[in-house]
Amino acid sequence: MEEIRQKILKVLTAIPAGVRYSTSDWGRILGEDKREIRRVLDDLEAEGEMEVQRDEGRPDKPLYRLKEAD
């Protein structure tokens, strides 16, 4: 899972701030198991590194982005 974490953080630091990706997007980008990706994203959120946004029309499809510095 550490390898997946590093890949996610590498992509997030290379893209413009505010870009959001779903778990499915991460699966396509990284080519890894979506369940593992979801666990890493949940860990990053719990650690305060990621933000999760849920669209009212699609609450089952959260969007993740790097948390902006205050």
Contacts in CASP RR format, 6 or more apart in sequence:
PFRMAT RR
TARGET T0000
AUTHOR 0000-0000-0000
METHOD contacts of the structure
MODEL  1
MEEIRQKILKVLTAIPAGVRYSTSDWGRILGEDKREIRRVLDDLEAEGEM
EVQRDEGRPDKPLYRLKEAD
1 36 0 8 1.000
1 39 0 8 1.000
1 40 0 8 1.000
1 43 0 8 1.000
4 30 0 8 1.000
4 32 0 8 1.000
4 36 0 8 1.000
4 37 0 8 1.000
4 40 0 8 1.000
5 40 0 8 1.000
5 43 0 8 1.000
5 44 0 8 1.000
7 30 0 8 1.000
7 32 0 8 1.000
8 26 0 8 1.000
8 30 0 8 1.000
8 37 0 8 1.000
8 40 0 8 1.000
8 41 0 8 1.000
8 44 0 8 1.000
9 44 0 8 1.000
9 49 0 8 1.000
11 29 0 8 1.000
11 30 0 8 1.000
12 65 0 8 1.000
12 66 0 8 1.000
13 66 0 8 1.000
17 66 0 8 1.000
17 68 0 8 1.000
18 65 0 8 1.000
18 66 0 8 1.000
18 68 0 8 1.000
19 65 0 8 1.000
20 53 0 8 1.000
20 63 0 8 1.000
20 64 0 8 1.000
20 65 0 8 1.000
21 29 0 8 1.000
21 63 0 8 1.000
21 64 0 8 1.000
21 65 0 8 1.000
22 61 0 8 1.000
22 62 0 8 1.000
22 63 0 8 1.000
22 64 0 8 1.000
23 34 0 8 1.000
23 37 0 8 1.000
23 38 0 8 1.000
23 41 0 8 1.000
23 61 0 8 1.000
23 62 0 8 1.000
23 64 0 8 1.000
24 34 0 8 1.000
24 61 0 8 1.000
26 32 0 8 1.000
26 34 0 8 1.000
26 37 0 8 1.000
26 41 0 8 1.000
26 64 0 8 1.000
27 34 0 8 1.000
27 37 0 8 1.000
30 37 0 8 1.000
41 50 0 8 1.000
41 52 0 8 1.000
41 64 0 8 1.000
44 50 0 8 1.000
44 64 0 8 1.000
45 51 0 8 1.000
45 52 0 8 1.000
45 64 0 8 1.000
48 67 0 8 1.000
49 66 0 8 1.000
49 67 0 8 1.000
50 64 0 8 1.000
50 65 0 8 1.000
50 66 0 8 1.000
50 67 0 8 1.000
51 64 0 8 1.000
51 65 0 8 1.000
51 66 0 8 1.000
51 67 0 8 1.000
51 68 0 8 1.000
52 62 0 8 1.000
52 63 0 8 1.000
52 64 0 8 1.000
53 62 0 8 1.000
53 63 0 8 1.000
53 64 0 8 1.000
53 65 0 8 1.000
54 61 0 8 1.000
54 62 0 8 1.000
54 63 0 8 1.000
55 61 0 8 1.000
55 63 0 8 1.000
END
